[in-house]
Amino acid sequence: MDVVVAGERIARVLPDRALDPALAAHAMVIDLRGRYVIPGLIDAHVHLATPPNRRQAEAVLRRDVYGGVTAVRDMADDLRAVGELARATLVGEVADPDVYYAALMAGPAFFTDRRTVQVSAGGVPGQVPWIQAVTDSTELPLAVARARGTSATAIKLYADLSPALAVRITTQAHRQHLLVWSHATLYPAEPSELVAAGVDALSHACLLVRELQAHVPRWTEPHPPVSLDAFRDGRNPALARLFAEMTRRGTILDATLWTYSTATAGATTLPLRSCDDTVGDAIPGQVFRAGVAIAAGKLANLVVPARNPLDDLANLRSVVLTVKRGRRFERRAFVPLTPGDITGF
């Protein structure tokens, strides 16, 4: 098979025997015999600037692109820093994946969170364009326009938002040609209410367990754990109904399975009983069987592993070449970080 790339786009994918010899004679040919080609990988949930640290973010992104990640989705940070990272990679100044990012909207109760101070330095948390506190009285057309002015791809809905307000924000964001990415539960808005609101993506598979609750607590109320037994076989009826509606609407799930590991780097990542590895795997499995989509692109974003990842996912560690927007990143050219490189970040 041949993949013909023109500029940053894939022009054709065709059998080698069908390739026009005249085209081959004038093209740069990269011989990948004995290798495998898969689409560029996407890290669907990153935070690159909480707080901003340009050198560290570039180091992480450089590692990612040489490992096969051609795009990342930044889910709310200090967008002054993230926007510069996105610009630098888009114009080829740095060896990074493409960066798509969201401006955050949440209810006022969220803004006691210390992270809001970290991403709003020089401004007031909740009152800067990239992280805004919204209420029923907020002038939403203006708030969305301010977020759009950051060059964000989407609005992220976070916490302390009612179902009605989620609908209004989503409607206005779509009117201004922004996507809407939401936490799967907003406390008090539950997953099915967010899907009904028309959001484009939900984040965090384990937040979907709140769909079974008769009462979803508000952000300021205690969040009692949900019994996980009903989710362990990956066939929960309430979630089946939710996923059928997501499939009908084209709503995407950002599962973030790593978050639900019971131990990451020696530390528990979530409170006991809020989720676990079994449920963190079972829910996305049910989503996949229901046909909930992940959108494909047409940029020349390709990964070349030496071994077949369909045989074993560990073969994704055998990447020898990444192509992002037609630009090549050969694994052998990657220089690993050393402790000295990150000291003082």
KELO-854128 format. One record per residue (C-alpha): residue in three letters; x, y, z. Coordinates in steps of 0.1 Angstrom, whole numbers, padded with zeros to 4 digits, always signed. Layout:
! residues N
alaXYZ/...
! end
This chain:
! residues 345
met+0000+0000+0000/asp+0010+0036-0006/val+0000+0068+0012/val+0003+0098-0010/val+0008+0131+0010/ala+0005+0165-0005/gly+0015+0192+0019/glu-0002+0186+0052/arg-0030+0164+0037/ile-0034+0128+0027/ala-0041+0129-0011/arg-0046+0092-0017/val-0043+0057-0001/leu-0039+0030-0027/pro-0022-0003-0036/asp+0014+0001-0047/arg+0006-0014-0081/ala-0019+0014-0088/leu+0005+0042-0081/asp+0013+0064-0112/pro+0050+0058-0119/ala+0053+0095-0130/leu+0041+0105-0095/ala+0066+0082-0078/ala+0094+0096-0099/his+0088+0131-0086/ala+0079+0123-0050/met+0100+0119-0019/val+0096+0082-0012/ile+0099+0068+0023/asp+0103+0030+0022/leu+0082+0014+0049/arg+0083-0022+0038/gly+0078-0045+0067/arg+0063-0018+0089/tyr+0027-0009+0098/val+0008+0024+0094/ile-0020+0036+0118/pro-0037+0070+0122/gly-0020+0095+0144/leu-0028+0090+0181/ile-0048+0116+0200/asp-0044+0124+0237/ala-0080+0134+0243/his-0075+0150+0278/val-0044+0170+0289/his-0037+0200+0310/leu-0006+0218+0298/ala-0007+0250+0319/thr-0021+0246+0354/pro+0000+0265+0363/pro+0018+0276+0331/asn+0053+0261+0326/arg+0064+0265+0290/arg+0096+0245+0292/gln+0079+0215+0309/ala+0049+0216+0285/glu+0071+0216+0254/ala+0092+0188+0268/val+0061+0167+0274/leu+0046+0175+0239/arg+0080+0168+0222/arg+0080+0133+0239/asp+0044+0128+0228/val+0049+0135+0191/tyr+0080+0112+0188/gly+0058+0085+0204/gly+0030+0088+0179/val+0007+0114+0194/thr-0002+0139+0167/ala-0029+0159+0185/val-0039+0167+0221/arg-0070+0182+0235/asp-0063+0206+0264/met-0092+0207+0287/ala-0089+0241+0303/asp-0058+0259+0315/asp-0042+0293+0313/leu-0050+0298+0276/arg-0025+0326+0273/ala+0002+0300+0276/val-0017+0272+0257/gly-0025+0295+0228/glu+0012+0302+0223/leu+0020+0265+0224/ala-0007+0259+0198/arg+0006+0286+0175/ala+0042+0275+0178/thr+0034+0239+0168/leu+0010+0250+0140/val+0037+0270+0123/gly+0065+0244+0129/glu+0086+0263+0154/val+0085+0233+0178/ala+0082+0195+0175/asp+0049+0191+0192/pro+0014+0176+0185/asp-0013+0199+0174/val-0030+0215+0204/tyr-0068+0221+0205/tyr-0081+0237+0237/ala-0111+0248+0256/ala-0122+0279+0275/leu-0139+0269+0308/met-0173+0280+0321/ala-0185+0269+0356/gly-0208+0281+0383/pro-0196+0306+0410/ala-0191+0279+0436/phe-0163+0263+0416/phe-0141+0293+0420/thr-0129+0285+0455/asp-0107+0258+0438/arg-0070+0268+0440/arg-0064+0258+0404/thr-0085+0288+0393/val-0060+0311+0408/gln-0031+0292+0391/val-0046+0298+0357/ser-0058+0334+0362/ala-0026+0351+0374/gly-0028+0388+0368/gly-0066+0386+0366/val-0095+0376+0388/pro-0106+0340+0387/gly-0139+0336+0370/gln-0136+0370+0353/val-0110+0363+0326/pro-0120+0352+0291/trp-0106+0317+0294/ile-0122+0307+0327/gln-0155+0324+0334/ala-0180+0322+0362/val-0215+0320+0348/thr-0250+0323+0363/asp-0286+0326+0350/ser-0280+0363+0348/thr-0248+0362+0327/glu-0250+0378+0293/leu-0241+0345+0275/pro-0236+0359+0240/leu-0209+0382+0253/ala-0194+0355+0276/val-0191+0330+0247/ala-0176+0358+0224/arg-0150+0365+0251/ala-0141+0328+0251/arg-0140+0326+0214/gly-0116+0355+0214/thr-0090+0332+0230/ser-0090+0311+0197/ala-0104+0281+0217/thr-0119+0252+0199/ala-0146+0247+0225/ile-0163+0257+0257/lys-0157+0233+0286/leu-0186+0230+0310/tyr-0173+0221+0344/ala-0191+0224+0378/asp-0220+0240+0395/leu-0241+0243+0364/ser-0278+0235+0361/pro-0292+0215+0332/ala-0310+0247+0320/leu-0279+0267+0320/ala-0260+0239+0302/val-0286+0241+0274/arg-0283+0279+0271/ile-0244+0278+0270/thr-0244+0250+0245/thr-0269+0267+0222/gln-0250+0300+0223/ala-0216+0283+0218/his-0228+0264+0187/arg-0243+0296+0174/gln-0209+0311+0176/his-0193+0280+0160/leu-0176+0266+0191/leu-0178+0230+0202/val-0189+0222+0238/trp-0170+0197+0259/ser-0184+0188+0292/his-0177+0168+0323/ala-0201+0139+0323/thr-0217+0152+0355/leu-0218+0188+0364/tyr-0233+0186+0399/pro-0263+0190+0395/ala-0266+0183+0358/glu-0265+0146+0351/pro-0252+0128+0320/ser-0284+0124+0301/glu-0293+0160+0307/leu-0260+0171+0292/val-0265+0148+0261/ala-0300+0164+0258/ala-0284+0198+0260/gly-0265+0190+0228/val-0229+0189+0241/asp-0204+0175+0216/ala-0183+0154+0241/leu-0185+0141+0276/ser-0154+0136+0298/his-0146+0109+0324/ala-0163+0075+0321/cys-0167+0071+0358/leu-0188+0103+0362/leu-0214+0084+0341/val-0223+0064+0372/arg-0243+0094+0385/glu-0269+0086+0357/leu-0285+0061+0381/gln-0290+0086+0410/ala-0325+0099+0417/his-0308+0131+0430/val-0275+0144+0417/pro-0260+0166+0444/arg-0250+0202+0438/trp-0213+0211+0437/thr-0214+0224+0473/glu-0232+0193+0487/pro-0216+0161+0498/his-0210+0137+0469/pro-0217+0102+0484/pro-0202+0073+0465/val-0223+0053+0441/ser-0225+0015+0443/leu-0204+0002+0415/asp-0218-0033+0413/ala-0244-0023+0387/phe-0217-0013+0363/arg-0191-0041+0365/asp-0205-0063+0337/gly-0206-0035+0312/arg-0243-0040+0305/asn-0261-0014+0326/pro-0296-0007+0312/ala-0296+0030+0322/leu-0263+0035+0305/ala-0274+0015+0275/arg-0302+0041+0270/leu-0278+0069+0275/phe-0253+0055+0250/ala-0281+0049+0224/glu-0289+0086+0226/met-0252+0096+0224/thr-0249+0074+0193/arg-0280+0090+0177/arg-0266+0125+0184/gly-0230+0118+0176/thr-0218+0127+0212/ile-0183+0115+0219/leu-0170+0100+0251/asp-0135+0111+0264/ala-0131+0081+0287/thr-0098+0091+0304/leu-0092+0056+0317/trp-0058+0064+0332/thr-0076+0086+0358/tyr-0093+0056+0373/ser-0063+0035+0380/thr-0064+0026+0417/ala-0027+0036+0420/thr-0008+0060+0398/ala+0028+0067+0406/gly+0022+0053+0441/ala-0007+0076+0448/thr-0045+0070+0448/thr-0060+0091+0420/leu-0096+0091+0431/pro-0114+0088+0465/leu-0120+0053+0476/arg-0152+0038+0460/ser-0156+0066+0435/cys-0145+0043+0407/asp-0120+0015+0401/asp-0101-0002+0372/thr-0129-0027+0366/val-0157-0001+0361/gly-0133+0022+0344/asp-0128-0005+0317/ala-0164-0018+0317/ile-0182+0015+0309/pro-0160+0023+0278/gly-0165-0012+0266/gln-0202-0007+0268/val-0198+0026+0250/phe-0178+0010+0222/arg-0204-0018+0217/ala-0231+0009+0215/gly-0213+0025+0186/val-0205+0059+0202/ala-0181+0075+0177/ile-0146+0090+0177/ala-0143+0114+0147/ala-0116+0109+0121/gly-0096+0136+0104/lys-0079+0139+0070/leu-0046+0156+0080/ala-0015+0136+0071/asn-0011+0124+0107/leu+0003+0089+0106/val+0023+0066+0129/val+0046+0038+0118/pro+0052+0011+0144/ala+0077-0017+0136/arg+0053-0043+0150/asn+0016-0048+0145/pro-0004-0031+0173/leu-0034-0054+0164/asp-0014-0083+0177/asp-0005-0065+0210/leu-0011-0030+0221/ala+0024-0030+0236/asn+0036-0028+0200/leu+0026+0008+0201/arg+0060+0012+0219/ser+0077+0002+0186/val+0071+0035+0168/val+0098+0043+0144/leu+0083+0073+0126/thr+0055+0099+0132/val+0041+0120+0104/lys+0022+0151+0116/arg+0007+0174+0090/gly+0031+0158+0065/arg+0062+0166+0087/arg+0083+0136+0097/phe+0096+0129+0132/glu+0119+0099+0132/arg+0121+0082+0166/arg+0159+0078+0163/ala+0162+0116+0163/phe+0144+0119+0197/val+0167+0129+0226/pro+0152+0116+0259/leu+0149+0140+0288/thr+0174+0137+0316/pro+0170+0149+0352/gly+0191+0179+0344/asp+0167+0189+0317/ile+0137+0193+0341/thr+0155+0208+0371/gly+0142+0243+0377/phe+0110+0239+0356/
! end
